[in-house]
Amino acid sequence: MKLKKCLFASLLAVGLMAGGVAQSATLRFASEAPRTDTQSIAGERFNELLKAKTKGALDIKIFSDSSLGAFQAAISGVRGGTIDMAVSGSSNFSGMVPLLGIFDIPFLFNDSAHAYRALDGQAGQQLLDKLGEFGMKGLAYWDNGWREMTNSKHPIKTPADVKGLKMRTTNSAAHIEAFKLLGANPVPMPLAELYTALEMRTVDAQEHPLGVLWSAKLYEVQKHLSLTNHAYSALIVVMNKAKFDAMPPEHQKALVEAAREAGQYQRDLNNANMKKVVEDVKKAGMQVVETVDMKAFQEATKSGRDTFTAKFGGQDILKLIDAERK
């Protein structure tokens, strides 16, 4: 009888843990950006929110500076379960879900508020859901920001100034097409390799949001900054889907809520920081073009939208995005 009771107790304990009732975990969270970047700051906020919402059952350990690998390795790690969560640019998932590249179409959004409505609405959720086919749960969109151009050659004021530049881009089809239309030579490259490539003049130019320009110290190896605002870049926070699905419903809810609240916190940080970054890079020696010929850039890249949909589809997503204009 005693043996039966012990066996029953053991089986009950295992069942409780497997069912998620007694789950607790420290989740490994990968980011390419430096620890000083708002991605890492938002990660800390995510951790605080998640611990509070789960009463300490779940917390996050942040691995910044590509310490768990560049974006390919981090995303593969999440898919395989060796990394629990990662944050990376939406374009870095477009190899699996090509439609995610739709967000990289130049001048797709009127302003930040328009981008946030589209990402947090039906268009964004439909695309997050597609990541489930690849072993990932899309938790939230975070903020990379408006992409600006820098280079070591000369000021960029018109599309003609971009012609011939070796421009580091993401691997997004929409980004690459845009710079081909502008006459540049696009060179896809991970962020972890970019500083050295600029320093060694392997590439002349790059385009990133201001926060990354500052946190990755790219201003040290670039002379000219132009505020082109040619595309808005979102980040996506993903989690291993099997691990997410094994969590009890209340923990799943807490993960999504905490990720989205941390994303809003990061958006606010980035928006408040943009003017300061411009002033700081000026002090560091960069020459800044604050007004470019925006209409000329829009005209030069407008065919990118049709090129994208002809290859990947997405007209229904574009309609949802356009419906969020105000």
Secondary structure, 3 states (H helix, E strand, C coil): CHHHHHHHHHHHHHHHHHCCCCCCEEEEEEECCCCCCHHHHHHHHHHHHHHHHCCCCEEEEEECCCCCCCHHHHHHHHHHCCCCEEEEEHHHHCCCCHHHHHHHCCCCCCCHHHHHHHHHCHHHHHHHHHHHHHCEEEEEEEEEEEEEEEECCCCCCCHHHCCCCEEEECCCHHHHHHHHHCCCEEEECCHHHHHHHHHCCCCCEEEEEHHHHHHCCHHHHCCEEEEEEEEEEEEEEEEEHHHHHHCCHHHHHHHHHHHHHHHHHHHHHHHHHHHHHHHHHHHCCCEEECCCCHHHHHHHHCHHHHHHHHHHCCHHHHHHHHHCCC
